[in-house]
Amino acid sequence: MTSKMSVQNSTVAVLMTCHNRRETTLCCLESLYQAQIPEDTATTVYLVDDGSTDGTGDAVRERYPDVNVLNGDGNLYWCGGTRMAWSEAMKQDYEYYLWLNDDTHICENALRNMIDTAEVIRKIDGREGIVVGSTSNPETGKQTYGGVRRIGNMLGFELIEPQEKPLRCDTMNGNCVLIPRAVARVTGNLSDAFTHAIGDMDYGLRAGKDGFSCWIAPGYVGKCRRNQPPEWSNPAIGLMQRLGFMRTEKGISPREWYVFCRRHTGYLWFFYFVKPFLKVTSPSAYRKLKDIKKRFGNENG
């Protein structure tokens, strides 16, 4: 792994953000530094330490002095931290930008695989495209994150299992994603409308509207456990607790969900907007709304 070497033909900025999980972050960086890098490629890491109090930033500086450690105030979360890292990296105009979650342990051939896939996309589409890396559970081998397909015009998405060849997808989870320079110049950074979740899915859909396709790299590029379902969707806890969880930064902000629905659905956007809130507050009304939307969609589809 090299830091800033302009003599290489290809340059990759690795974008990471972390908060108070020192060993997890260090393990991710270890896997990155052990990865096979194409000979003509130089990589530079931009890590936002978002107000960690467990010494993450200092540990990274000591063990990996080439990493550019940026300091956050503890309120950036995934979208904000990744935006900060990306904004800093964009000043150097890299050929590729790699989103990498700090809980992802990448395989040795991950970067080579994804860069090779970017070349395949360029040949097939005649232009750049986003490369999505799939991850699996380290114990079970079951897929955890990766590229997803959209179910009709709905805001429903399903994971696509990687195959031996690149596959098209509609958008992606942001755990390990390679964004070419051409995409970043047109679609830009992650939207500042989102704090933690949704921003990765929004980016893939925005890039699609800009004419860029998303492709899943062959095989799995790393190991990553899937996060537990959000507490606001857990029927085993009380209503007031669920409503409280919805209002946290890792919940589902009405403002952020509104933006996502308006951007990426058609005339039925309101049905999608109220869906998660009705699901929490009134399951019976939620079921009725689903029936109405289904009938209305069939009559007008």
Secondary structure, 3 states (H helix, E strand, C coil): CCCCCCCCCEEEEEEEEECCCHHHHHHHHHHHHHCCCCCCEEEEEEEEEECCCCCHHHHHHHHCCCCEEEEECCCCHHHHHHHHHHHHHHCCCCCEEEEECCCCEECCCHHHHHHHHHHHHHHHHCCCCEEEEEEECCCCCCEEECEEEECCCCCCEEECCCCCCCEEECEECCCEEEEEHHHHHHHCCCCCCCCCCCHHHHHHHHHHHCCCCEEEEEEEEEECCCCCCCHHHCCCCCHHHHHHHHCCCCCCCHHHHHHHHHHHCCCCHHHHHHHHHHHHHCHHHHHHHHHHHHHHHHHHC
